[in-house]
Amino acid sequence: MEMNRFLLLATFCLCISLCAEAQPRHFKHESFTTETPMVHDPVMAYEDSTYHIYATGMGISHMTSKDRKTWTVKAEPVMSVIPKWAMDSVPGFRLHVWAPDVIKYHGKWWLAYSCSTFGKNGSAIGLLSNRSLSFPVWEDEGCIVTSREKRDNWNAIDPNFVVDDQDQPWLVWGSFWDGIQLARLNTTMHIAKGEKPRTIARRYDPSYKPAEPNPTSKYAGTNAIEAPFIFKHGGWYYLFVSWDYCCRGEKSTYRVAVGRSKTVDGPYLDREGKDMANGGGTLFIEGDKKTFEAAGHCAAYTINKEDIFICHGYSTAHKGAAILIQQPISWTADGWPELVSCAGSRR
């Protein structure tokens, strides 16, 4: 067991000495600052007056800010070495790590990440841990869950941690196939013994067959839903999901929908009362075709008494590049989230 635990993001020489196999690094050589960070699949954490964003990238990209206006994009990624188990589990997966999530639970930071190849569901969700976000060394905690082609009708990517009101951790994840999955975790943030994934959201009712094929994958089908994020507010659990198609620049059709439930395991209903497991969902944000062609893969937080929504948007000014969007969340009288505007990364 101990031999399978090694430190990530130490110096290259140290990593070589600890790991039997290490991938060569192809990362930036120096950090830089920007007020318009290009980012895909962002999540946020806050520690010691510093905001941290983790996102899809070579080894998981990382940037920090004191004010959420000027961001320092770190030269070194979270993972300078990819665990051998991850490469063995997912043929073709190497350095490009997708869609992380980060949470503090029982005094420790946990970071989940996606190992996959585009359009296929032979995938895995890995786990790292750390005592502080300022410490550049993360520990490999192995695999949380895997999916296999022809075995599973779901895809083990796009993880999100949520802890319920009884201090019970859960993992929600999924992309295409049969939609968004949920499972209870144990205190080590792995799937609890005897737990099996259950579907809590789909893009369409299972009986509905869209006429248009999937333009991005011949394997994934047309149930175009992914990137779940569960946010607790006012006695409700809000499930945000991304609909339709990402990763196509100005041709992207990504948008975010939401539903809510009194319990973390659902059912999640939209404002009209339709179950998200049967294609329900209330539209929350989409591209305005002026500033952003499309927007999606979101996260939501309460930090310093402010409710914050973040996602990436495909910028018209940057020819479809993915730019950080962050906006305050307001709430209707009957408890539904709303955004005032969609104006990019500045507050």
C-alpha positions as CSV (number, residue, x, y, z in Angstrom):
1,M,0.0,0.0,0.0
2,E,2.7,2.5,1.0
3,M,4.7,1.9,-2.2
4,N,1.7,3.2,-4.2
5,R,1.7,6.5,-2.4
6,F,4.0,9.1,-3.8
7,L,4.3,12.8,-3.8
8,L,3.3,14.9,-6.8
9,L,4.6,18.3,-7.8
10,A,7.9,18.0,-6.0
11,T,11.0,18.9,-8.0
12,F,11.6,16.8,-11.1
13,C,14.6,14.9,-9.7
14,L,12.7,14.0,-6.6
15,C,9.7,12.8,-8.6
16,I,12.1,10.6,-10.7
17,S,13.5,9.0,-7.5
18,L,10.0,8.3,-6.1
19,C,8.2,7.1,-9.2
20,A,9.0,4.1,-11.3
21,E,7.6,5.8,-14.4
22,A,7.4,9.6,-15.0
23,Q,6.1,11.4,-18.0
24,P,8.3,14.2,-19.5
25,R,7.1,17.6,-18.7
26,H,5.9,20.1,-21.3
27,F,4.8,23.0,-19.1
28,K,5.3,26.7,-19.0
29,H,8.7,27.9,-17.7
30,E,7.4,30.9,-15.8
31,S,4.3,32.3,-14.1
32,F,2.5,35.3,-15.5
33,T,-0.4,37.6,-14.5
34,T,-3.6,38.4,-16.4
35,E,-7.0,39.9,-15.9
36,T,-8.5,37.7,-18.6
37,P,-7.4,34.2,-17.9
38,M,-8.1,31.5,-20.5
39,V,-9.4,28.5,-18.6
40,H,-11.5,25.4,-19.2
41,D,-13.6,23.6,-16.5
42,P,-12.7,25.9,-13.6
43,V,-13.2,25.2,-9.9
44,M,-12.3,27.5,-7.0
45,A,-11.0,27.2,-3.4
46,Y,-10.2,29.9,-0.8
47,E,-7.5,29.7,1.8
48,D,-5.5,32.3,3.8
49,S,-7.0,35.3,1.9
50,T,-6.1,33.7,-1.5
51,Y,-8.4,32.4,-4.2
52,H,-7.2,29.3,-6.1
53,I,-8.6,28.1,-9.4
54,Y,-7.8,24.7,-10.7
55,A,-8.8,23.7,-14.3
56,T,-8.3,21.4,-17.2
57,G,-4.7,21.5,-18.5
58,M,-1.4,19.7,-18.7
59,G,-1.1,18.2,-15.3
60,I,-4.0,20.4,-14.1
61,S,-3.6,24.2,-14.4
62,H,-3.5,26.4,-11.3
63,M,-3.8,30.1,-10.7
64,T,-4.2,32.3,-7.7
65,S,-5.5,35.8,-6.9
66,K,-6.0,38.0,-3.8
67,D,-8.9,40.0,-5.4
68,R,-10.4,37.8,-8.2
69,K,-9.4,40.4,-10.7
70,T,-5.7,39.9,-11.3
71,W,-4.7,36.2,-11.6
72,T,-1.3,34.6,-11.4
73,V,-1.1,31.6,-13.7
74,K,1.4,29.2,-12.2
75,A,4.2,27.8,-14.3
76,E,4.1,24.5,-12.5
77,P,0.9,22.4,-12.7
78,V,-0.6,20.5,-9.9
79,M,0.7,17.2,-11.3
80,S,4.2,17.1,-12.7
81,V,4.1,13.4,-12.7
82,I,1.1,11.3,-13.8
83,P,0.5,8.2,-11.7
84,K,1.2,4.9,-13.5
85,W,-2.1,3.5,-12.4
86,A,-3.9,6.3,-14.3
87,M,-2.1,5.7,-17.6
88,D,-2.6,1.9,-17.2
89,S,-6.3,2.3,-16.5
90,V,-7.1,4.6,-19.4
91,P,-5.3,3.7,-22.7
92,G,-4.2,6.9,-24.5
93,F,-4.3,9.1,-21.4
94,R,-1.1,10.9,-20.6
95,L,-0.5,14.5,-19.5
96,H,-3.7,16.4,-20.3
97,V,-5.8,16.2,-17.2
98,W,-9.5,17.2,-17.3
99,A,-12.1,18.8,-15.1
100,P,-10.8,18.8,-11.5
101,D,-12.8,19.5,-8.3
102,V,-11.4,20.6,-4.9
103,I,-12.9,20.6,-1.4
104,K,-11.8,20.8,2.2
105,Y,-13.1,18.0,4.3
106,H,-12.0,17.0,7.9
107,G,-9.0,19.3,7.8
108,K,-7.6,18.1,4.5
109,W,-7.9,19.3,0.9
110,W,-9.0,16.8,-1.6
111,L,-8.7,17.2,-5.4
112,A,-10.4,14.9,-7.8
113,Y,-9.5,14.8,-11.5
114,S,-10.5,13.1,-14.8
115,C,-8.4,10.7,-16.8
116,S,-10.0,10.1,-20.3
117,T,-9.8,10.5,-24.0
118,F,-12.2,12.6,-26.0
119,G,-15.6,11.0,-26.8
120,K,-15.0,7.7,-25.1
121,N,-16.1,6.4,-21.7
122,G,-13.1,4.3,-20.8
123,S,-12.2,6.8,-18.0
124,A,-11.2,7.1,-14.4
125,I,-11.5,9.7,-11.6
126,G,-8.3,10.1,-9.6
127,L,-7.7,11.6,-6.1
128,L,-5.1,13.8,-4.6
129,S,-4.8,15.2,-1.0
130,N,-2.9,18.0,0.6
131,R,-2.9,19.8,4.0
132,S,-2.6,23.3,2.5
133,L,-3.2,24.8,-1.0
134,S,0.0,26.8,-0.6
135,F,2.1,23.6,-0.3
136,P,3.1,22.5,-3.9
137,V,3.3,18.8,-3.0
138,W,0.1,16.7,-3.5
139,E,-0.2,13.1,-2.4
140,D,-1.6,10.5,-4.8
141,E,-4.7,8.8,-3.2
142,G,-5.4,6.4,-6.1
143,C,-8.6,6.0,-8.0
144,I,-12.1,6.9,-6.9
145,V,-14.1,5.3,-9.7
146,T,-13.6,4.0,-13.2
147,S,-15.9,3.4,-16.2
148,R,-15.3,0.9,-19.0
149,E,-16.5,0.8,-22.6
150,K,-19.1,-1.8,-23.2
151,R,-19.4,-2.4,-19.4
152,D,-20.8,0.9,-18.1
153,N,-23.4,3.2,-19.6
154,W,-21.9,6.2,-17.9
155,N,-18.6,8.1,-18.1
156,A,-16.2,8.6,-15.1
157,I,-15.3,12.2,-15.7
158,D,-16.3,15.7,-14.4
159,P,-16.3,14.9,-10.6
160,N,-17.8,17.1,-8.0
161,F,-17.7,16.6,-4.2
162,V,-20.6,17.6,-2.0
163,V,-20.9,17.1,1.8
164,D,-24.5,16.8,3.0
165,D,-26.0,18.2,6.3
166,Q,-25.0,15.0,8.1
167,D,-21.3,15.5,7.2
168,Q,-21.6,12.6,4.6
169,P,-19.5,13.1,1.5
170,W,-20.8,12.3,-2.0
171,L,-19.5,12.3,-5.5
172,V,-21.5,13.5,-8.5
173,W,-20.0,13.0,-12.0
174,G,-20.8,12.1,-15.6
175,S,-20.8,13.1,-19.2
176,F,-23.2,11.9,-22.0
177,W,-24.2,8.1,-22.1
178,D,-26.9,7.7,-19.3
179,G,-26.1,11.1,-17.8
180,I,-25.2,12.4,-14.3
181,Q,-24.2,9.8,-11.6
182,L,-24.2,10.1,-7.8
183,A,-22.6,7.8,-5.2
184,R,-21.9,8.0,-1.5
185,L,-18.3,8.2,-0.4
186,N,-16.5,7.0,2.7
187,T,-14.3,9.3,4.9
188,T,-11.3,8.7,2.6
189,M,-13.3,10.1,-0.3
190,H,-13.6,6.8,-2.1
191,I,-16.8,5.1,-3.1
192,A,-18.5,3.6,0.0
193,K,-18.6,-0.1,0.3
194,G,-21.7,-1.6,-1.5
195,E,-22.5,1.8,-3.1
196,K,-23.6,1.8,-6.8
197,P,-23.9,4.8,-9.0
198,R,-27.4,6.1,-9.7
199,T,-28.6,8.4,-12.5
200,I,-29.9,11.8,-11.2
201,A,-30.0,13.9,-14.4
202,R,-30.3,13.4,-18.2
203,R,-30.4,15.9,-21.1
204,Y,-33.5,14.2,-22.5
205,D,-36.3,11.9,-21.3
206,P,-35.0,8.4,-21.9
207,S,-37.9,7.8,-24.4
208,Y,-36.9,10.8,-26.5
209,K,-34.5,10.3,-29.5
210,P,-32.9,13.5,-30.9
211,A,-32.9,13.6,-34.7
212,E,-29.4,15.1,-35.0
213,P,-26.4,12.9,-34.3
214,N,-23.6,13.9,-31.8
215,P,-21.2,16.2,-33.8
216,T,-18.3,15.5,-31.5
217,S,-18.3,11.7,-30.9
218,K,-19.7,8.6,-32.6
219,Y,-19.5,6.7,-29.3
220,A,-21.1,9.0,-26.7
221,G,-24.6,9.3,-28.1
222,T,-26.8,12.4,-27.9
223,N,-27.6,12.6,-24.2
224,A,-25.6,15.9,-24.1
225,I,-25.3,16.5,-20.4
226,E,-22.2,16.7,-18.2
227,A,-20.2,18.7,-15.7
228,P,-22.5,18.5,-12.6
229,F,-22.0,20.7,-9.6
230,I,-24.1,20.6,-6.4
231,F,-24.4,23.8,-4.3
232,K,-26.1,24.0,-0.9
233,H,-28.2,27.1,-0.2
234,G,-31.2,27.9,2.1
235,G,-32.1,24.3,2.8
236,W,-31.9,23.2,-0.8
237,Y,-29.3,21.3,-2.9
238,Y,-29.0,22.9,-6.3
239,L,-27.8,20.7,-9.2
240,F,-26.1,22.6,-12.0
241,V,-25.4,20.8,-15.2
242,S,-24.0,21.7,-18.6
243,W,-26.1,20.9,-21.7
244,D,-25.1,20.4,-25.3
245,Y,-21.6,20.6,-26.8
246,C,-18.4,22.1,-25.5
247,C,-14.9,22.3,-26.9
248,R,-15.8,23.5,-30.4
249,G,-14.7,27.2,-30.0
250,E,-17.2,29.5,-31.7
251,K,-19.3,26.5,-32.7
252,S,-19.8,25.5,-29.1
253,T,-23.4,25.3,-27.8
254,Y,-22.7,24.8,-24.1
255,R,-25.2,26.2,-21.6
256,V,-26.0,25.6,-17.9
257,A,-29.3,24.4,-16.4
258,V,-30.3,23.9,-12.8
259,G,-32.7,22.0,-10.6
260,R,-33.1,21.5,-6.8
261,S,-33.8,19.0,-4.2
262,K,-34.3,18.9,-0.4
263,T,-32.0,15.9,-0.2
264,V,-28.6,15.4,-1.9
265,D,-29.7,12.2,-3.7
266,G,-32.6,13.9,-5.3
267,P,-35.0,13.9,-7.1
268,Y,-33.8,17.2,-8.6
269,L,-36.8,19.2,-10.0
270,D,-36.7,22.3,-12.2
271,R,-38.9,25.4,-11.7
272,E,-41.7,23.6,-13.6
273,G,-41.5,20.6,-11.4
274,K,-39.9,18.3,-14.0
275,D,-37.4,15.7,-12.7
276,M,-33.9,16.3,-14.1
277,A,-33.6,12.5,-14.4
278,N,-36.3,12.7,-17.1
279,G,-34.8,15.7,-19.0
280,G,-35.9,18.5,-16.7
281,G,-33.8,21.6,-16.0
282,T,-34.2,25.3,-15.8
283,L,-31.9,27.3,-18.1
284,F,-29.4,29.3,-16.0
285,I,-26.8,30.8,-18.4
286,E,-26.0,30.5,-22.1
287,G,-24.0,32.5,-24.6
288,D,-25.4,35.9,-25.6
289,K,-23.7,35.6,-29.1
290,K,-22.1,39.0,-28.4
291,T,-19.6,38.5,-25.7
292,F,-19.7,34.7,-25.5
293,E,-20.9,32.2,-28.0
294,A,-21.6,29.6,-25.3
295,A,-20.9,29.1,-21.6
296,G,-20.7,26.1,-19.3
297,H,-18.9,23.7,-16.9
298,C,-19.6,25.7,-13.8
299,A,-19.1,25.8,-10.1
300,A,-20.7,27.8,-7.3
301,Y,-19.5,28.8,-3.8
302,T,-20.2,30.9,-0.8
303,I,-17.0,32.7,0.1
304,N,-16.8,35.7,2.5
305,K,-20.6,35.8,2.6
306,E,-20.9,36.2,-1.2
307,D,-22.4,33.6,-3.5
308,I,-20.1,33.2,-6.5
309,F,-20.8,31.5,-9.8
310,I,-17.9,30.6,-12.2
311,C,-17.7,28.9,-15.5
312,H,-15.9,29.2,-18.8
313,G,-17.3,31.0,-21.8
314,Y,-16.3,30.8,-25.5
315,S,-15.3,34.4,-26.2
316,T,-16.3,36.1,-29.4
317,A,-13.5,38.6,-29.0
318,H,-10.9,35.8,-28.6
319,K,-12.2,33.8,-31.6
320,G,-13.8,31.1,-29.4
321,A,-11.1,30.7,-26.7
322,A,-12.4,29.7,-23.3
323,I,-12.4,32.6,-20.9
324,L,-13.1,32.7,-17.1
325,I,-16.6,34.0,-16.2
326,Q,-17.4,34.9,-12.6
327,Q,-20.5,36.5,-11.4
328,P,-22.4,37.0,-8.1
329,I,-25.5,34.9,-7.6
330,S,-28.7,36.5,-6.6
331,W,-31.8,34.7,-5.4
332,T,-35.5,35.0,-6.2
333,A,-38.2,35.2,-3.6
334,D,-39.0,31.6,-4.1
335,G,-35.3,30.5,-3.8
336,W,-34.0,30.1,-7.3
337,P,-30.6,31.3,-8.4
338,E,-30.1,34.1,-11.0
339,L,-27.2,36.0,-12.5
340,V,-27.3,39.7,-13.0
341,S,-25.0,39.7,-16.1
342,C,-22.3,37.7,-18.0
343,A,-19.4,40.0,-18.3
344,G,-16.2,37.9,-18.2
345,S,-13.7,37.4,-15.5
346,R,-13.8,40.7,-13.7
347,R,-16.2,41.2,-10.8
